[in-house]
Amino acid sequence: MADQRPDQERIVAIGAHRAKPGAAGRVSIVGAGPGDPELLTLRALRRIEAADVIVHDRLVDPAVLDHARGDVRRIYVGKTRGCHALSQDRINDLLVELAREGCAVVRLKGGDPFVFGRGGEELAFLESNGIQTEIVPGVTAALGCAASAGIPVTHRDLAQAVTFVTGHAKSGSEPDLDWTALAHTNHTLVVYMGVATAAKIAARLAEAGMDRAMPVAIVENGTRENERVVVGSLGELGTLIGSHQIAGPAVLIIGRVAALARRDDLSQLAAQAAGRAA
Ligand code: SAH
């Protein structure tokens, strides 16, 4: 639900940094990795430790922020579907403002900052305002989730290409993608932000010629302690989302390699069955 209060009031900030007049501020746009705080890069860790201010998103694990100095100022600017703590324009202005105060700013984003992360827009805005910037890459959700679920995205017997797409529709109810190109058999498709549109995506791929028996894996909260991996077929993708109540961040991995996933759903069912039998 859209929040009607002005953006200014919705900045959730902890701590207060001291402006450093005369100091050259800079913004590091840093990828925090897919979830598990151990998957931070060393450079990301160093930038977080040295930061005066951290401007972070929703999908960043609190344990990552714990690496920061005790006096760091944390500003939460997260977005969920239809509810943005701060508009993108306000985030851009805020980053420029903080850098001009002389701060070492870390703009911390889930995964990699340039994969569906609007890092490119922030970088362009900062550079056009003459701010010193750097990019620190991170492990993107597709790769973190696939590895964690035991899915080799380009297993050479099964897939010669992998494509990352967004399932989020900018306008309308489904993404505007070249379904025929995506429906190739020897190809792995990883869908970000696709939980809400999963059934439609499955239908479009099937219409474009993909076999409804094509394996799919849903990786929810990938690399986190509460990771779940649900495996099935393209034809049942929409149903699986509902029956497994997928609610956390999830990627959909579609393609022959998905059959190689660790079957957490089955082991959970087996554990539940064993519990009932005991
Ligand atoms: N820049 C990020 C992606 C941001 S878009 C990156 O490179 O990973 C947000 C989407 O990423 C979520 O809707 C979900 O599809 C995916 N995602 C992020 N973290 C995830 C996780 N731990 N498990 C599964 N999917 C995740």
Residues whose N, C-alpha, C, O or C-beta is under 5 A from the ligand:
A	BS01	SAH	P34 G35 L59 G110 G111 D112 P113 V115 F116 G117 V139 T140 A141 C145 V191 Y192 M193 G194 V219 E220 N221 G222 P249 A250 V251
